[in-house]
């Protein structure tokens, strides 16, 4: 893996030099945009609005429109100098219980690797987090953007998991949601029994992206001149009158599978 960033974790007065690596990757099909009439690939160009001429990437700079039509150009050095300390620091501000963090805040994981001079301090922070059961809430700057994250241990690794700021999470207050006043206790009991039947120890390896596999199947069938068949059918909403019967039947099926 290639390091995306290098700097330090600030832990009180201790600075731990680390390198940061992406901890996730996207598994998607690489689809090209084509012209419908002749399937000619579409090319995206960076074009100047004034003269409609293409601009080479090396001639493009970033600018802020300070007044109407007047721009202030910012260089990579300007972004770094905006806060020289913060651009090289994962600054742990507080320690909290991880279970207190709403799952809506979690964004993406990064792996932290210690420099040779930071091995002991890295191990110390990792062990202290393990024993305390807490995570560190930290500020850092990545790709010219201030970010918030939590530092947590995973086996011998420290992970920086980017989280959203509070104003980036939408309020769900406008949604029309049902109350539980019309639920019958029998229905809840059956639903709990079904949950118990379906409960297993979490294993990420068992879950596969079946949608991507179905898309690959469709591509292969079309390449062979065949008309692809839909995989399954769209589910129909459960009727209120059928709820008890469906829950009971679901339990029967799970018991048969278990047997």
N, C-alpha and C positions, 0 to 999 in steps of 0.2 A: 504493500500500500504506500501511497505517496502522501506525505504530510501536507495538510492544508494551511497550517498556521503554526507558529512557534512562539512561546512566551513563557509565562509563569502562572502558577496557581498561588494566590495570596491567601495565607492561612494565619490570621493574626499578624505577627511580625515575620513569619516564615514565608519565603518565596521558593516555590518548587518549580524549577525549569521543566517544561513539558512540550511535547509536540502533539498536535491535534489531528486526528484522522476521521474521515467520515465513517460512521458506524452503520450506514444503511445504503442500499442501492435499489434502483427502480427496475423491475422486470416487466417491461412493456414491449409490445410489438413495434418495430420501427416502420411506421407507415409514411409513405411519401404523398404529397399533394400533387394531383394530376389534373390536366385539362380534360374535361369530360369527352370532348369530341374526338380526340386522337390519343389520349393518355400520355401526352407530353408532360414531363416533370416540370413543376412550378419552381422558379428560382426567386428567392427573396433578395432584394437589393437595398442597400442603404443609399437613399437618394436625397440630394439637397432640395429643399422646398422652393428655393429661388430659381435655380436654373435647370432642375430635373436631371442633373448629372450624378452618376454614381460616385460615392465617396469611399476611397479605400479605408479599411479599418484603422490603419496606422495614422491616418489623418483626422480621426475622430477624437474629440475631447469632450469632457463633461462640463456643463455650465449651468448656472442658476440665473433665471431671468429676474434681475434685481429691480429694474423698471421696465416699462413696456418697450420691448425690442432691444433692451440693453442687457447683456449677459456678463456675468463674472465667471471666468474659467477656473475650475478647480483641478489641481493635479493630484497624483497619488500621494505626493508629499504633503499636500494640504490636508488630505483626509487623515493622514497619520499624525500630523501636527495638531489636529483639532483636539486631541488628547493623547499625547505620546505615551503616557503611562497606561491609559485604558486600552490602547490598541495592542499592548503587549502583556495584558494581565487578565486573568480570570479571578476576579476579586470576590471572595466569599464574604457576603455581608451578614448572613444569619444562618442558624441551623434550625431545622424544623422536622417534624414527623412527616415522612413521605405520604402517609395515608391522609394527611390533611390537605393535600394538593388535589384539587378537582381534575379529573382525567381530561377535561376539555382543554386544559392548559398545555398538555404535552405536545411537542412538535416533532423533534427529530433528535436521534442520538449521535454523539461523537465519542471516539475513544481517545483517551489521554495516555501518552507514553512518556515516562520520565527521561530526562537527560541523564548522562552518567553521573553528574554531580548532584542530582536530585533523588537518587534511588532511595536513600534512607528516609528522607522527609516524605516522599511519596508513600512508602510503606507505612510510615507512622500515621499519616492522614487516613489511609485506607483502613488500617486496623482500628483507629479511633471511631471512624464512621460505622464500621461493622459492630463494634461493641456497644455503641450508643444507640444504634438503630435509627439514626437521624441522617438527613441529607443536608448539604450546604447549598444555600441560595446565593447565586453569583451573578455579577454583571460582567460582560465582556463585549468586545467589538470584533465582528467578523464580517468581511466583505463590505466595509464602510457602513456598517449598520450596528447600532447599539442593541444588544440582545440580553435576555434574561435566561438563566438556566439553573439546573440543580446538578451538583456533583455528588455521585453516589457510587458505592463499591459494587462490583460484580465479580465474585471469585477473587483473582489477583489483579483485577483491572479497575481503574477509576473511569467512570463514564460521565461525560457532560451531556445532559439532556436538555436541549433548548425548550423553553416553555414560552407561552404567549403572555403578553402583558394583559392586565385586566380589561383595558379598553379595546382589546382585540377580540374579546369573547362576547358574542352577541347575547342580549337578554332574551330569554324565551317567554317573557311575560305576555306577548301578543298572541301566542299560539292557543288554539282552542283545544283544551285537554279534558278528558273525562275525569269525573270524580269516582271514588270507590263505593259510594253510597248504595249503588244498585247491585253490588256483587253479593252473591250468596256464599256462605261459609263453606258449603260443600264444594263449590267450584274452586275456592282458594285451596282447600285441602287437597283436592285432586291435582291442581296445578303444582303444589308443593311436592306431591308424590312423584309427579312426572319429572320435576327438576332433580329430585334425588336419584331417580333412575338414570338420568342423563349426565349426572355429575361424574367427572373423571379428573385425574391429575393433568394439569395443562402441559401439553407438549407441542411446541410450535412446529416441529418437523412434520406432524401429521396433517397439517392444513396446507393445501395446495391451491394455486390459482386456477380453478377449473375453467373460468371464463376465457383465459388466454389459451388454454388447451382446446376449447371449443372453437375459438377463432382460427387457430392453426388448422383444425380439421376442416373448417369451411373453406379456408384458402386452398388446401390440398384437393378438396372435392371440386372446387371451381377450376383449379389448374388442370384437372383431368376431364373437364367438360361436363361434370355432373351438377345437377341442381341440389344444393345443400338442403338437408332436412333440418328443421328446428330441433334443438335439444330440449325435449320436454315441452311443457306448456305453461302459460302464465297462471300463477295461483289465483284462486277465487277467494274472496273474503269469507271468513267463517260467519255463519248466521248465528244469532244469539240463541235461537232455539236448539241448535245443534251442539252447543258448547259442552254440556255434560257428556253427551254421547261420544263426542270426538276426544275428550280428555280420557274417558274410560278406554276407548279403542286404542289410543296412543300408549296407554299403560300396558294393555294386553300385548301389543306388538313388541314393546321393549322387553317384557318378561319372556316372550317366545324367543327373542334374539339372545337373551341372557342364558336361557335354557339350552 
